Amino acid sequence: MTTNPFYNAVFAIAYIVVLVSVISLGATFHFAPEKSIIYPMVMLSLLVLSVALMAFLFFYQPVLMLLEGKREEAVKLFLQTVGIFAAGIVLLLVTALVVSG
């Protein structure tokens, strides 16, 4: 990814927003029978995809920096990314509370 923690966090939040939006819209359609084995397979696959993507967004650049001997920069990038991500989640929560309230 990038060494810009803002972009990393925004990409993570955007992925979550798009994924939840697609799942919410898709919930109105029934593509398979209720007791189909497809739903657990898709959910587990989606979990694995999400974990891999989040690991890439949060850890890839810091690990590369660590391997290059830039420990302080790596820790700073990781913590900034997590902090911006947390702030974005709080912003989404506040927006949800204002819209629903």
C-alpha positions in Angstrom: 0.0 0.0 0.0 1.3 3.5 0.7 3.2 5.1 3.5 0.4 7.5 4.0 -1.6 6.3 7.0 -4.6 8.4 5.9 -4.9 6.6 2.6 -4.5 3.2 4.2 -7.2 3.9 6.8 -9.6 5.4 4.2 -9.2 2.4 1.9 -10.0 0.1 4.8 -13.1 2.1 5.8 -14.2 2.4 2.2 -13.9 -1.4 1.8 -16.1 -2.0 4.9 -18.7 0.6 3.7 -18.9 -1.0 0.3 -19.0 -4.5 1.6 -21.8 -3.8 4.1 -23.8 -1.8 1.5 -23.6 -4.7 -0.9 -24.5 -7.2 1.7 -27.4 -5.1 2.9 -28.7 -4.6 -0.6 -28.2 -8.3 -1.4 -30.2 -9.3 1.7 -33.4 -8.4 -0.1 -32.6 -11.0 -2.8 -32.5 -14.7 -2.2 -30.0 -16.4 -4.4 -30.0 -19.8 -2.8 -32.4 -21.8 -0.6 -32.4 -20.9 3.1 -30.6 -24.0 4.2 -28.0 -24.0 1.4 -24.4 -24.8 2.2 -23.4 -21.9 -0.1 -24.1 -19.2 2.5 -21.5 -20.5 5.1 -19.0 -21.0 2.3 -19.4 -17.5 1.0 -19.3 -15.9 4.5 -16.1 -17.8 5.4 -14.5 -16.9 2.1 -15.5 -13.3 2.6 -14.0 -13.4 6.1 -10.7 -14.7 4.7 -10.7 -12.1 2.0 -11.4 -9.3 4.5 -8.6 -10.4 6.9 -6.1 -10.6 4.0 -7.0 -7.2 2.7 -6.9 -5.6 6.2 -3.6 -7.2 6.9 -2.3 -5.8 3.7 -3.6 -2.3 4.4 -2.4 -2.2 8.0 0.8 -4.3 8.1 2.4 -4.6 4.7 4.3 -1.2 4.7 5.2 -1.3 8.4 6.7 -4.9 8.0 8.7 -3.7 5.0 10.0 -0.8 7.0 10.9 -3.1 9.9 12.8 -5.3 7.5 14.7 -2.2 6.3 15.6 -1.3 9.9 13.2 1.6 10.2 11.6 0.5 13.4 10.4 3.9 14.6 8.9 4.8 11.3 7.2 1.5 11.0 5.6 1.8 14.5 4.6 5.4 13.7 2.9 4.4 10.4 1.0 1.5 12.0 -0.2 3.5 15.0 -1.2 6.5 12.8 -3.1 4.2 10.4 -5.0 2.6 13.3 -5.7 6.0 14.9 -7.1 7.4 11.7 -9.1 4.2 11.2 -10.5 4.5 14.7 -11.4 8.2 14.1 -13.1 7.2 10.9 -15.1 4.5 12.7 -16.1 7.0 15.4 -17.2 9.4 12.6 -19.3 6.7 11.0 -20.9 5.9 14.4 -21.7 9.5 15.1 -23.2 9.8 11.5 -25.3 6.7 12.1 -26.6 8.0 15.4 -27.5 11.4 13.9 -29.2 9.9 10.9 -31.2 7.4 12.9 -32.0 9.7 15.8 
